[in-house]
Every structure is written in structure tokens, then in C-alpha cells.
Amino acid sequence: MHTVGYRMNAVLTLGVTILALICAMASLADNLNLPSPSAHVQVLNINWFQKQPNGNDEVSLTLNVSADLQSMFTWNTKQVFVFLAAEYETPQNALNQVSLWDSILPSKEHAKFLIHTTNKYRFTDQESNLRGKEFNLTLHWHVMPKTGKMFADKIVMTGYNLPQEYR
């Protein structure tokens, strides 16, 4: 006959195998979800646009951010991290990204929102590259599942410009 320890090991192994199989099926089921997010960002005001004493440009914006990310949530979604970034080109770098605002959406009820805010983080360039600069506002999100791999995507909104002169 088999010992009690051997039998407990067999039961535990069977339980872990079944749990792993259920987690794999949950992760694969998430791939069947085809999200359809929408977002719109409006720049209401440029509060200030100045050259700092160290020579860097800094901008403060007032924004309206509206988004519907409810389709990101499935029964396997733990939370969604979302952030808004300003993206622009300079002679030194093909892509500069500056995070302006972020939030963690813990549930589907919080995933449809309209906020009126100023940029939460400083919009600064390391030189004087922002005058008259065209930039995009990009809403990025990272979906964190309860089990399985995390995925990310974004919506790019184009056509924003900074003034030629400091204010």
C-alpha cells in the first residue's frame, strides 16, 4: 500500500495541475475579447509656457479627458492602468514622451470617465525645443489580468500645437 504522504502528494499534484489548467483556459479566453475603447482629449488652455532658468521649456495645460475603456474589463481583469502622454519629435530624438496624467481603474464602473484637470506631471523639455512644436496626445493603457499575460495598447490623438512665444 501507499503511505499517507504519497497519497497527499498525489492529491496536491492533481489539484495544482487542475488549477494551472483553469488559469491557462482563463488566459486564453481573454484573447477572445475584442475591446473597442474610445477617447477624446481637449486642450482647453495653456496656463503658462515658459523658459526655466536652467534653459528648459515648461508647459502647463488645462485638459478635458474623456474615455470609455469599459470594454477592457472582463471577468479576468484585475485593473487597468491608464496614462496620457504628450509625444513629439526633436532633432536629438525621434520620439519624446512626457506623461501628463495617470490613473488606476479598479473596476468597469470607473472605466468611463470625463475629467477636467491640469497636467499632473511637469511637461518639460530638456532644451528649448517646445516653441511652436506640434505634438500628439496619446492615451495608453495596460490591462492587468488576474491570471495570464498583461497587455497594452493606445489611442493617438494628433493635431496639437504649442505657441511660438513664451507666456
Buried (B, 14 or more C-beta within 10 A) or exposed (E): EEEEEEEEEEEEEEEEEEEEEEBEEBBEEBEEBEBEBEBBBEBEEBEEBEEEEEEBBBBBBBBEBBBBBBBBBBEBBEBBBBBBBBBBBBEEEEEBBBBBBEBEBEEBEBBEEEEEBBBEBEBEBEEEBBBEBEBBBBBBBBBBBBBBEEBEEBBEBEEBEBEEEBE
